[in-house]
């Protein structure tokens, strides 16, 4: 396994925690986020608002939240592996 640069440990840990903490509310409030996105698009264009409402759903907003959580967990895991390699 290649060694992880010690200079990336702290940024991975900080941004990993931030991404996970941003992903959790996205998953929890996916319906509200989707409805507010469609409602805000109505102010710009009725046609685009209808297209977004028809082609997407709150499921995809939740999928983005889950993806953010997974990416954040990978970042945290990379930071922890770097810490253990640095300590050894």
mmCIF file as gemmi writes it, N, C-alpha and C atoms, coordinates in Angstrom:
data_model
loop_
_atom_site.group_PDB
_atom_site.id
_atom_site.type_symbol
_atom_site.label_atom_id
_atom_site.label_alt_id
_atom_site.label_comp_id
_atom_site.label_asym_id
_atom_site.label_entity_id
_atom_site.label_seq_id
_atom_site.pdbx_PDB_ins_code
_atom_site.Cartn_x
_atom_site.Cartn_y
_atom_site.Cartn_z
_atom_site.occupancy
_atom_site.B_iso_or_equiv
_atom_site.pdbx_formal_charge
_atom_site.auth_seq_id
_atom_site.auth_asym_id
_atom_site.pdbx_PDB_model_num
ATOM 1 N N . UNK Axp A 1 ? 0.853 -1.184 0 1 0 ? 1 A 1
ATOM 2 C CA . UNK Axp A 1 ? 0 0 0 1 0 ? 1 A 1
ATOM 3 C C . UNK Axp A 1 ? 0.891 1.237 0 1 0 ? 1 A 1
ATOM 4 N N . UNK Axp A 2 ? 0.614 2.19 -0.894 1 0 ? 2 A 1
ATOM 5 C CA . UNK Axp A 2 ? 1.455 3.394 -0.932 1 0 ? 2 A 1
ATOM 6 C C . UNK Axp A 2 ? 1.244 4.244 0.315 1 0 ? 2 A 1
ATOM 7 N N . UNK Axp A 3 ? 2.309 4.928 0.688 1 0 ? 3 A 1
ATOM 8 C CA . UNK Axp A 3 ? 2.199 5.767 1.884 1 0 ? 3 A 1
ATOM 9 C C . UNK Axp A 3 ? 1.45 7.057 1.549 1 0 ? 3 A 1
ATOM 10 N N . UNK Axp A 4 ? 0.765 7.563 2.534 1 0 ? 4 A 1
ATOM 11 C CA . UNK Axp A 4 ? -0.017 8.8 2.392 1 0 ? 4 A 1
ATOM 12 C C . UNK Axp A 4 ? 0.831 9.952 2.9 1 0 ? 4 A 1
ATOM 13 N N . UNK Axp A 5 ? 0.879 11.007 2.132 1 0 ? 5 A 1
ATOM 14 C CA . UNK Axp A 5 ? 1.658 12.186 2.494 1 0 ? 5 A 1
ATOM 15 C C . UNK Axp A 5 ? 1.125 12.775 3.799 1 0 ? 5 A 1
ATOM 16 N N . UNK Axp A 6 ? 1.999 13 4.792 1 0 ? 6 A 1
ATOM 17 C CA . UNK Axp A 6 ? 1.524 13.567 6.066 1 0 ? 6 A 1
ATOM 18 C C . UNK Axp A 6 ? 0.873 14.941 5.933 1 0 ? 6 A 1
ATOM 19 N N . UNK Axp A 7 ? 1.191 15.667 4.865 1 0 ? 7 A 1
ATOM 20 C CA . UNK Axp A 7 ? 0.59 16.989 4.676 1 0 ? 7 A 1
ATOM 21 C C . UNK Axp A 7 ? -0.878 16.943 4.302 1 0 ? 7 A 1
ATOM 22 N N . UNK Axp A 8 ? -1.381 15.772 3.923 1 0 ? 8 A 1
ATOM 23 C CA . UNK Axp A 8 ? -2.787 15.657 3.546 1 0 ? 8 A 1
ATOM 24 C C . UNK Axp A 8 ? -3.67 15.132 4.667 1 0 ? 8 A 1
ATOM 25 N N . UNK Axp A 9 ? -3.078 14.786 5.786 1 0 ? 9 A 1
ATOM 26 C CA . UNK Axp A 9 ? -3.861 14.19 6.878 1 0 ? 9 A 1
ATOM 27 C C . UNK Axp A 9 ? -4.874 15.184 7.44 1 0 ? 9 A 1
ATOM 28 N N . UNK Axp A 10 ? -4.405 16.342 7.841 1 0 ? 10 A 1
ATOM 29 C CA . UNK Axp A 10 ? -5.298 17.324 8.472 1 0 ? 10 A 1
ATOM 30 C C . UNK Axp A 10 ? -6.366 17.854 7.507 1 0 ? 10 A 1
ATOM 31 N N . UNK Axp A 11 ? -6.025 18.212 6.261 1 0 ? 11 A 1
ATOM 32 C CA . UNK Axp A 11 ? -7.094 18.652 5.349 1 0 ? 11 A 1
ATOM 33 C C . UNK Axp A 11 ? -8.136 17.566 5.083 1 0 ? 11 A 1
ATOM 34 N N . UNK Axp A 12 ? -7.695 16.307 4.922 1 0 ? 12 A 1
ATOM 35 C CA . UNK Axp A 12 ? -8.654 15.223 4.715 1 0 ? 12 A 1
ATOM 36 C C . UNK Axp A 12 ? -9.568 15.057 5.918 1 0 ? 12 A 1
ATOM 37 N N . UNK Axp A 13 ? -9.005 15.169 7.092 1 0 ? 13 A 1
ATOM 38 C CA . UNK Axp A 13 ? -9.822 15.029 8.301 1 0 ? 13 A 1
ATOM 39 C C . UNK Axp A 13 ? -10.823 16.176 8.422 1 0 ? 13 A 1
ATOM 40 N N . UNK Axp A 14 ? -10.374 17.398 8.199 1 0 ? 14 A 1
ATOM 41 C CA . UNK Axp A 14 ? -11.266 18.553 8.341 1 0 ? 14 A 1
ATOM 42 C C . UNK Axp A 14 ? -12.368 18.528 7.287 1 0 ? 14 A 1
ATOM 43 N N . UNK Axp A 15 ? -11.975 18.386 6.014 1 0 ? 15 A 1
ATOM 44 C CA . UNK Axp A 15 ? -12.987 18.417 4.951 1 0 ? 15 A 1
ATOM 45 C C . UNK Axp A 15 ? -13.857 17.165 4.951 1 0 ? 15 A 1
ATOM 46 N N . UNK Axp A 16 ? -13.323 16.035 5.4 1 0 ? 16 A 1
ATOM 47 C CA . UNK Axp A 16 ? -14.14 14.828 5.511 1 0 ? 16 A 1
ATOM 48 C C . UNK Axp A 16 ? -15.266 14.998 6.51 1 0 ? 16 A 1
ATOM 49 N N . UNK Axp A 17 ? -14.943 15.586 7.655 1 0 ? 17 A 1
ATOM 50 C CA . UNK Axp A 17 ? -15.972 15.831 8.668 1 0 ? 17 A 1
ATOM 51 C C . UNK Axp A 17 ? -16.991 16.846 8.151 1 0 ? 17 A 1
ATOM 52 N N . UNK Axp A 18 ? -16.523 17.883 7.454 1 0 ? 18 A 1
ATOM 53 C CA . UNK Axp A 18 ? -17.449 18.88 6.904 1 0 ? 18 A 1
ATOM 54 C C . UNK Axp A 18 ? -18.377 18.275 5.856 1 0 ? 18 A 1
ATOM 55 N N . UNK Axp A 19 ? -17.837 17.419 4.987 1 0 ? 19 A 1
ATOM 56 C CA . UNK Axp A 19 ? -18.661 16.821 3.934 1 0 ? 19 A 1
ATOM 57 C C . UNK Axp A 19 ? -19.685 15.868 4.527 1 0 ? 19 A 1
ATOM 58 N N . UNK Axp A 20 ? -19.284 15.073 5.523 1 0 ? 20 A 1
ATOM 59 C CA . UNK Axp A 20 ? -20.241 14.166 6.176 1 0 ? 20 A 1
ATOM 60 C C . UNK Axp A 20 ? -21.32 14.976 6.893 1 0 ? 20 A 1
ATOM 61 N N . UNK Axp A 21 ? -20.892 16.04 7.584 1 0 ? 21 A 1
ATOM 62 C CA . UNK Axp A 21 ? -21.877 16.843 8.319 1 0 ? 21 A 1
ATOM 63 C C . UNK Axp A 21 ? -22.786 17.633 7.38 1 0 ? 21 A 1
ATOM 64 N N . UNK Axp A 22 ? -22.383 17.866 6.15 1 0 ? 22 A 1
ATOM 65 C CA . UNK Axp A 22 ? -23.27 18.502 5.17 1 0 ? 22 A 1
ATOM 66 C C . UNK Axp A 22 ? -24.172 17.472 4.5 1 0 ? 22 A 1
ATOM 67 N N . UNK Axp A 23 ? -23.696 16.252 4.339 1 0 ? 23 A 1
ATOM 68 C CA . UNK Axp A 23 ? -24.481 15.21 3.679 1 0 ? 23 A 1
ATOM 69 C C . UNK Axp A 23 ? -25.649 14.708 4.5 1 0 ? 23 A 1
ATOM 70 N N . UNK Axp A 24 ? -25.483 14.666 5.796 1 0 ? 24 A 1
ATOM 71 C CA . UNK Axp A 24 ? -26.554 14.152 6.671 1 0 ? 24 A 1
ATOM 72 C C . UNK Axp A 24 ? -27.815 15.012 6.588 1 0 ? 24 A 1
ATOM 73 N N . UNK Axp A 25 ? -27.726 16.347 6.713 1 0 ? 25 A 1
ATOM 74 C CA . UNK Axp A 25 ? -28.952 17.152 6.557 1 0 ? 25 A 1
ATOM 75 C C . UNK Axp A 25 ? -29.549 17.083 5.158 1 0 ? 25 A 1
ATOM 76 N N . UNK Axp A 26 ? -28.702 16.897 4.131 1 0 ? 26 A 1
ATOM 77 C CA . UNK Axp A 26 ? -29.235 16.763 2.775 1 0 ? 26 A 1
ATOM 78 C C . UNK Axp A 26 ? -30.128 15.538 2.684 1 0 ? 26 A 1
ATOM 79 N N . UNK Axp A 27 ? -29.695 14.432 3.281 1 0 ? 27 A 1
ATOM 80 C CA . UNK Axp A 27 ? -30.506 13.216 3.264 1 0 ? 27 A 1
ATOM 81 C C . UNK Axp A 27 ? -31.777 13.398 4.089 1 0 ? 27 A 1
ATOM 82 N N . UNK Axp A 28 ? -31.653 14.02 5.241 1 0 ? 28 A 1
ATOM 83 C CA . UNK Axp A 28 ? -32.811 14.186 6.127 1 0 ? 28 A 1
ATOM 84 C C . UNK Axp A 28 ? -33.856 15.121 5.512 1 0 ? 28 A 1
ATOM 85 N N . UNK Axp A 29 ? -33.422 16.226 4.926 1 0 ? 29 A 1
ATOM 86 C CA . UNK Axp A 29 ? -34.343 17.247 4.413 1 0 ? 29 A 1
ATOM 87 C C . UNK Axp A 29 ? -34.438 17.226 2.883 1 0 ? 29 A 1
ATOM 88 N N . UNK Axp A 30 ? -34.298 16.056 2.256 1 0 ? 30 A 1
ATOM 89 C CA . UNK Axp A 30 ? -34.282 15.971 0.796 1 0 ? 30 A 1
ATOM 90 C C . UNK Axp A 30 ? -35.598 16.428 0.177 1 0 ? 30 A 1
ATOM 91 N N . UNK Axp A 31 ? -36.727 16.126 0.793 1 0 ? 31 A 1
ATOM 92 C CA . UNK Axp A 31 ? -38.025 16.54 0.227 1 0 ? 31 A 1
ATOM 93 C C . UNK Axp A 31 ? -38.182 18.061 0.262 1 0 ? 31 A 1
ATOM 94 N N . UNK Axp A 32 ? -37.807 18.654 1.373 1 0 ? 32 A 1
ATOM 95 C CA . UNK Axp A 32 ? -37.909 20.109 1.51 1 0 ? 32 A 1
ATOM 96 C C . UNK Axp A 32 ? -36.959 20.797 0.529 1 0 ? 32 A 1
ATOM 97 N N . UNK Axp A 33 ? -35.738 20.263 0.388 1 0 ? 33 A 1
ATOM 98 C CA . UNK Axp A 33 ? -34.784 20.846 -0.558 1 0 ? 33 A 1
ATOM 99 C C . UNK Axp A 33 ? -35.29 20.752 -1.989 1 0 ? 33 A 1
ATOM 100 N N . UNK Axp A 34 ? -35.888 19.616 -2.349 1 0 ? 34 A 1
ATOM 101 C CA . UNK Axp A 34 ? -36.406 19.446 -3.703 1 0 ? 34 A 1
ATOM 102 C C . UNK Axp A 34 ? -37.553 20.407 -3.968 1 0 ? 34 A 1
ATOM 103 N N . UNK Axp A 35 ? -38.493 20.505 -3.031 1 0 ? 35 A 1
ATOM 104 C CA . UNK Axp A 35 ? -39.633 21.404 -3.218 1 0 ? 35 A 1
ATOM 105 C C . UNK Axp A 35 ? -39.192 22.859 -3.305 1 0 ? 35 A 1
ATOM 106 N N . UNK Axp A 36 ? -38.225 23.25 -2.481 1 0 ? 36 A 1
ATOM 107 C CA . UNK Axp A 36 ? -37.769 24.64 -2.526 1 0 ? 36 A 1
ATOM 108 C C . UNK Axp A 36 ? -37.007 24.928 -3.822 1 0 ? 36 A 1
ATOM 109 N N . UNK Axp A 37 ? -36.292 23.947 -4.36 1 0 ? 37 A 1
ATOM 110 C CA . UNK Axp A 37 ? -35.608 24.132 -5.637 1 0 ? 37 A 1
ATOM 111 C C . UNK Axp A 37 ? -36.615 24.352 -6.755 1 0 ? 37 A 1
ATOM 112 N N . UNK Axp A 38 ? -37.658 23.533 -6.789 1 0 ? 38 A 1
ATOM 113 C CA . UNK Axp A 38 ? -38.69 23.679 -7.823 1 0 ? 38 A 1
ATOM 114 C C . UNK Axp A 38 ? -39.408 25.019 -7.656 1 0 ? 38 A 1
ATOM 115 N N . UNK Axp A 39 ? -39.704 25.391 -6.432 1 0 ? 39 A 1
ATOM 116 C CA . UNK Axp A 39 ? -40.396 26.656 -6.184 1 0 ? 39 A 1
ATOM 117 C C . UNK Axp A 39 ? -39.527 27.849 -6.582 1 0 ? 39 A 1
ATOM 118 N N . UNK Axp A 40 ? -38.236 27.798 -6.296 1 0 ? 40 A 1
ATOM 119 C CA . UNK Axp A 40 ? -37.349 28.9 -6.669 1 0 ? 40 A 1
ATOM 120 C C . UNK Axp A 40 ? -37.172 28.997 -8.176 1 0 ? 40 A 1
ATOM 121 N N . UNK Axp A 41 ? -37.23 27.877 -8.875 1 0 ? 41 A 1
ATOM 122 C CA . UNK Axp A 41 ? -37.118 27.916 -10.33 1 0 ? 41 A 1
ATOM 123 C C . UNK Axp A 41 ? -38.359 28.53 -10.979 1 0 ? 41 A 1
ATOM 124 N N . UNK Axp A 42 ? -39.495 28.498 -10.29 1 0 ? 42 A 1
ATOM 125 C CA . UNK Axp A 42 ? -40.704 29.099 -10.842 1 0 ? 42 A 1
ATOM 126 C C . UNK Axp A 42 ? -40.524 30.595 -11.036 1 0 ? 42 A 1
ATOM 127 N N . UNK Axp A 43 ? -39.722 31.209 -10.199 1 0 ? 43 A 1
ATOM 128 C CA . UNK Axp A 43 ? -39.454 32.639 -10.347 1 0 ? 43 A 1
ATOM 129 C C . UNK Axp A 43 ? -38.648 32.937 -11.592 1 0 ? 43 A 1
ATOM 130 N N . UNK Axp A 44 ? -37.828 31.997 -12.02 1 0 ? 44 A 1
ATOM 131 C CA . UNK Axp A 44 ? -37.024 32.196 -13.227 1 0 ? 44 A 1
ATOM 132 C C . UNK Axp A 44 ? -37.794 31.844 -14.489 1 0 ? 44 A 1
ATOM 133 N N . UNK Axp A 45 ? -38.368 30.646 -14.502 1 0 ? 45 A 1
ATOM 134 C CA . UNK Axp A 45 ? -39.065 30.195 -15.692 1 0 ? 45 A 1
ATOM 135 C C . UNK Axp A 45 ? -40.015 29.07 -15.319 1 0 ? 45 A 1
ATOM 136 N N . UNK Axp A 46 ? -41.246 29.195 -15.701 1 0 ? 46 A 1
ATOM 137 C CA . UNK Axp A 46 ? -42.233 28.152 -15.404 1 0 ? 46 A 1
ATOM 138 C C . UNK Axp A 46 ? -41.901 26.849 -16.129 1 0 ? 46 A 1
ATOM 139 N N . UNK Axp A 47 ? -41.406 26.958 -17.349 1 0 ? 47 A 1
ATOM 140 C CA . UNK Axp A 47 ? -41.088 25.762 -18.13 1 0 ? 47 A 1
ATOM 141 C C . UNK Axp A 47 ? -39.963 24.957 -17.499 1 0 ? 47 A 1
ATOM 142 N N . UNK Axp A 48 ? -38.906 25.641 -17.05 1 0 ? 48 A 1
ATOM 143 C CA . UNK Axp A 48 ? -37.802 24.91 -16.429 1 0 ? 48 A 1
ATOM 144 C C . UNK Axp A 48 ? -38.222 24.323 -15.092 1 0 ? 48 A 1
ATOM 145 N N . UNK Axp A 49 ? -39.097 25.006 -14.387 1 0 ? 49 A 1
ATOM 146 C CA . UNK Axp A 49 ? -39.591 24.481 -13.12 1 0 ? 49 A 1
ATOM 147 C C . UNK Axp A 49 ? -40.38 23.19 -13.342 1 0 ? 49 A 1
ATOM 148 N N . UNK Axp A 50 ? -41.23 23.192 -14.352 1 0 ? 50 A 1
ATOM 149 C CA . UNK Axp A 50 ? -41.999 21.97 -14.657 1 0 ? 50 A 1
ATOM 150 C C . UNK Axp A 50 ? -41.087 20.845 -15.118 1 0 ? 50 A 1
ATOM 151 N N . UNK Axp A 51 ? -40.058 21.186 -15.883 1 0 ? 51 A 1
ATOM 152 C CA . UNK Axp A 51 ? -39.124 20.156 -16.365 1 0 ? 51 A 1
ATOM 153 C C . UNK Axp A 51 ? -38.349 19.537 -15.207 1 0 ? 51 A 1
ATOM 154 N N . UNK Axp A 52 ? -37.909 20.348 -14.277 1 0 ? 52 A 1
ATOM 155 C CA . UNK Axp A 52 ? -37.186 19.821 -13.118 1 0 ? 52 A 1
ATOM 156 C C . UNK Axp A 52 ? -38.108 18.958 -12.279 1 0 ? 52 A 1
ATOM 157 N N . UNK Axp A 53 ? -39.315 19.406 -12.064 1 0 ? 53 A 1
ATOM 158 C CA . UNK Axp A 53 ? -40.261 18.634 -11.255 1 0 ? 53 A 1
ATOM 159 C C . UNK Axp A 53 ? -40.627 17.318 -11.929 1 0 ? 53 A 1
ATOM 160 N N . UNK Axp A 54 ? -40.687 17.308 -13.239 1 0 ? 54 A 1
ATOM 161 C CA . UNK Axp A 54 ? -41.081 16.1 -13.956 1 0 ? 54 A 1
ATOM 162 C C . UNK Axp A 54 ? -39.924 15.103 -14.073 1 0 ? 54 A 1
ATOM 163 N N . UNK Axp A 55 ? -38.708 15.594 -14.297 1 0 ? 55 A 1
ATOM 164 C CA . UNK Axp A 55 ? -37.582 14.716 -14.578 1 0 ? 55 A 1
ATOM 165 C C . UNK Axp A 55 ? -36.819 14.255 -13.343 1 0 ? 55 A 1
ATOM 166 N N . UNK Axp A 56 ? -37.02 14.898 -12.224 1 0 ? 56 A 1
ATOM 167 C CA . UNK Axp A 56 ? -36.273 14.511 -11.036 1 0 ? 56 A 1
ATOM 168 C C . UNK Axp A 56 ? -37.218 14.273 -9.873 1 0 ? 56 A 1
ATOM 169 N N . UNK Axp A 57 ? -36.644 13.877 -8.752 1 0 ? 57 A 1
ATOM 170 C CA . UNK Axp A 57 ? -37.444 13.579 -7.566 1 0 ? 57 A 1
ATOM 171 C C . UNK Axp A 57 ? -36.578 13.78 -6.324 1 0 ? 57 A 1
ATOM 172 N N . UNK Axp A 58 ? -37.19 13.76 -5.152 1 0 ? 58 A 1
ATOM 173 C CA . UNK Axp A 58 ? -36.401 13.875 -3.923 1 0 ? 58 A 1
ATOM 174 C C . UNK Axp A 58 ? -35.411 12.722 -3.75 1 0 ? 58 A 1
ATOM 175 N N . UNK Axp A 59 ? -35.654 11.605 -4.435 1 0 ? 59 A 1
ATOM 176 C CA . UNK Axp A 59 ? -34.731 10.478 -4.342 1 0 ? 59 A 1
ATOM 177 C C . UNK Axp A 59 ? -33.326 10.892 -4.778 1 0 ? 59 A 1
ATOM 178 N N . UNK Axp A 60 ? -33.228 11.659 -5.859 1 0 ? 60 A 1
ATOM 179 C CA . UNK Axp A 60 ? -31.917 12.051 -6.377 1 0 ? 60 A 1
ATOM 180 C C . UNK Axp A 60 ? -31.23 13.054 -5.473 1 0 ? 60 A 1
ATOM 181 N N . UNK Axp A 61 ? -31.993 13.874 -4.79 1 0 ? 61 A 1
ATOM 182 C CA . UNK Axp A 61 ? -31.402 14.78 -3.801 1 0 ? 61 A 1
ATOM 183 C C . UNK Axp A 61 ? -30.817 13.955 -2.658 1 0 ? 61 A 1
ATOM 184 N N . UNK Axp A 62 ? -31.544 12.927 -2.228 1 0 ? 62 A 1
ATOM 185 C CA . UNK Axp A 62 ? -31.031 12.035 -1.192 1 0 ? 62 A 1
ATOM 186 C C . UNK Axp A 62 ? -29.816 11.26 -1.663 1 0 ? 62 A 1
ATOM 187 N N . UNK Axp A 63 ? -29.79 10.881 -2.946 1 0 ? 63 A 1
ATOM 188 C CA . UNK Axp A 63 ? -28.636 10.162 -3.486 1 0 ? 63 A 1
ATOM 189 C C . UNK Axp A 63 ? -27.382 11.032 -3.447 1 0 ? 63 A 1
ATOM 190 N N . UNK Axp A 64 ? -27.554 12.321 -3.71 1 0 ? 64 A 1
ATOM 191 C CA . UNK Axp A 64 ? -26.415 13.243 -3.612 1 0 ? 64 A 1
ATOM 192 C C . UNK Axp A 64 ? -25.943 13.331 -2.163 1 0 ? 64 A 1
ATOM 193 N N . UNK Axp A 65 ? -26.871 13.365 -1.216 1 0 ? 65 A 1
ATOM 194 C CA . UNK Axp A 65 ? -26.491 13.391 0.196 1 0 ? 65 A 1
ATOM 195 C C . UNK Axp A 65 ? -25.742 12.139 0.616 1 0 ? 65 A 1
ATOM 196 N N . UNK Axp A 66 ? -26.205 10.98 0.154 1 0 ? 66 A 1
ATOM 197 C CA . UNK Axp A 66 ? -25.527 9.723 0.478 1 0 ? 66 A 1
ATOM 198 C C . UNK Axp A 66 ? -24.138 9.702 -0.146 1 0 ? 66 A 1
ATOM 199 N N . UNK Axp A 67 ? -24.024 10.185 -1.387 1 0 ? 67 A 1
ATOM 200 C CA . UNK Axp A 67 ? -22.712 10.244 -2.043 1 0 ? 67 A 1
ATOM 201 C C . UNK Axp A 67 ? -21.758 11.158 -1.269 1 0 ? 67 A 1
ATOM 202 N N . UNK Axp A 68 ? -22.261 12.263 -0.769 1 0 ? 68 A 1
ATOM 203 C CA . UNK Axp A 68 ? -21.429 13.169 0.027 1 0 ? 68 A 1
ATOM 204 C C . UNK Axp A 68 ? -20.958 12.492 1.309 1 0 ? 68 A 1
ATOM 205 N N . UNK Axp A 69 ? -21.843 11.738 1.944 1 0 ? 69 A 1
ATOM 206 C CA . UNK Axp A 69 ? -21.461 11.03 3.164 1 0 ? 69 A 1
ATOM 207 C C . UNK Axp A 69 ? -20.381 10.004 2.871 1 0 ? 69 A 1
ATOM 208 N N . UNK Axp A 70 ? -20.547 9.251 1.79 1 0 ? 70 A 1
ATOM 209 C CA . UNK Axp A 70 ? -19.563 8.218 1.44 1 0 ? 70 A 1
ATOM 210 C C . UNK Axp A 70 ? -18.207 8.847 1.114 1 0 ? 70 A 1
ATOM 211 N N . UNK Axp A 71 ? -18.209 9.934 0.35 1 0 ? 71 A 1
ATOM 212 C CA . UNK Axp A 71 ? -16.951 10.614 0.018 1 0 ? 71 A 1
ATOM 213 C C . UNK Axp A 71 ? -16.284 11.143 1.283 1 0 ? 71 A 1
ATOM 214 N N . UNK Axp A 72 ? -17.079 11.716 2.185 1 0 ? 72 A 1
ATOM 215 C CA . UNK Axp A 72 ? -16.529 12.207 3.446 1 0 ? 72 A 1
ATOM 216 C C . UNK Axp A 72 ? -15.94 11.1 4.288 1 0 ? 72 A 1
ATOM 217 N N . UNK Axp A 73 ? -16.594 9.934 4.3 1 0 ? 73 A 1
ATOM 218 C CA . UNK Axp A 73 ? -16.056 8.798 5.055 1 0 ? 73 A 1
ATOM 219 C C . UNK Axp A 73 ? -14.749 8.293 4.447 1 0 ? 73 A 1
ATOM 220 N N . UNK Axp A 74 ? -14.653 8.308 3.115 1 0 ? 74 A 1
ATOM 221 C CA . UNK Axp A 74 ? -13.386 7.939 2.475 1 0 ? 74 A 1
ATOM 222 C C . UNK Axp A 74 ? -12.277 8.926 2.838 1 0 ? 74 A 1
ATOM 223 N N . UNK Axp A 75 ? -12.614 10.193 2.917 1 0 ? 75 A 1
ATOM 224 C CA . UNK Axp A 75 ? -11.618 11.197 3.29 1 0 ? 75 A 1
ATOM 225 C C . UNK Axp A 75 ? -11.147 10.991 4.727 1 0 ? 75 A 1
ATOM 226 N N . UNK Axp A 76 ? -12.087 10.717 5.621 1 0 ? 76 A 1
ATOM 227 C CA . UNK Axp A 76 ? -11.73 10.468 7.023 1 0 ? 76 A 1
ATOM 228 C C . UNK Axp A 76 ? -10.898 9.198 7.137 1 0 ? 76 A 1
ATOM 229 N N . UNK Axp A 77 ? -11.273 8.158 6.396 1 0 ? 77 A 1
ATOM 230 C CA . UNK Axp A 77 ? -10.507 6.907 6.434 1 0 ? 77 A 1
ATOM 231 C C . UNK Axp A 77 ? -9.092 7.133 5.906 1 0 ? 77 A 1
ATOM 232 N N . UNK Axp A 78 ? -8.955 7.91 4.84 1 0 ? 78 A 1
ATOM 233 C CA . UNK Axp A 78 ? -7.623 8.215 4.33 1 0 ? 78 A 1
ATOM 234 C C . UNK Axp A 78 ? -6.786 8.974 5.346 1 0 ? 78 A 1
ATOM 235 N N . UNK Axp A 79 ? -7.417 9.877 6.071 1 0 ? 79 A 1
ATOM 236 C CA . UNK Axp A 79 ? -6.698 10.619 7.11 1 0 ? 79 A 1
ATOM 237 C C . UNK Axp A 79 ? -6.258 9.69 8.235 1 0 ? 79 A 1
ATOM 238 N N . UNK Axp A 80 ? -7.138 8.773 8.62 1 0 ? 80 A 1
ATOM 239 C CA . UNK Axp A 80 ? -6.769 7.837 9.702 1 0 ? 80 A 1
ATOM 240 C C . UNK Axp A 80 ? -5.654 6.882 9.271 1 0 ? 80 A 1
ATOM 241 N N . UNK Axp A 81 ? -5.709 6.426 8.019 1 0 ? 81 A 1
ATOM 242 C CA . UNK Axp A 81 ? -4.624 5.577 7.516 1 0 ? 81 A 1
ATOM 243 C C . UNK Axp A 81 ? -3.318 6.36 7.516 1 0 ? 81 A 1
ATOM 244 N N . UNK Axp A 82 ? -3.356 7.613 7.109 1 0 ? 82 A 1
ATOM 245 C CA . UNK Axp A 82 ? -2.163 8.453 7.139 1 0 ? 82 A 1
ATOM 246 C C . UNK Axp A 82 ? -1.627 8.65 8.535 1 0 ? 82 A 1
ATOM 247 N N . UNK Axp A 83 ? -2.503 8.811 9.516 1 0 ? 83 A 1
ATOM 248 C CA . UNK Axp A 83 ? -2.072 8.949 10.907 1 0 ? 83 A 1
ATOM 249 C C . UNK Axp A 83 ? -1.371 7.681 11.378 1 0 ? 83 A 1
ATOM 250 N N . UNK Axp A 84 ? -1.958 6.522 11.058 1 0 ? 84 A 1
ATOM 251 C CA . UNK Axp A 84 ? -1.346 5.269 11.496 1 0 ? 84 A 1
ATOM 252 C C . UNK Axp A 84 ? -0.016 5.008 10.787 1 0 ? 84 A 1
ATOM 253 N N . UNK Axp A 85 ? 0.083 5.396 9.522 1 0 ? 85 A 1
ATOM 254 C CA . UNK Axp A 85 ? 1.348 5.238 8.815 1 0 ? 85 A 1
ATOM 255 C C . UNK Axp A 85 ? 2.392 6.191 9.355 1 0 ? 85 A 1
ATOM 256 N N . UNK Axp A 86 ? 1.979 7.399 9.681 1 0 ? 86 A 1
ATOM 257 C CA . UNK Axp A 86 ? 2.906 8.397 10.221 1 0 ? 86 A 1
ATOM 258 C C . UNK Axp A 86 ? 3.394 8.001 11.599 1 0 ? 86 A 1
ATOM 259 N N . UNK Axp A 87 ? 2.513 7.371 12.393 1 0 ? 87 A 1
ATOM 260 C CA . UNK Axp A 87 ? 2.883 6.968 13.755 1 0 ? 87 A 1
ATOM 261 C C . UNK Axp A 87 ? 3.807 5.753 13.761 1 0 ? 87 A 1
ATOM 262 N N . UNK Axp A 88 ? 3.721 4.928 12.711 1 0 ? 88 A 1
ATOM 263 C CA . UNK Axp A 88 ? 4.524 3.699 12.692 1 0 ? 88 A 1
ATOM 264 C C . UNK Axp A 88 ? 5.944 3.937 12.261 1 0 ? 88 A 1
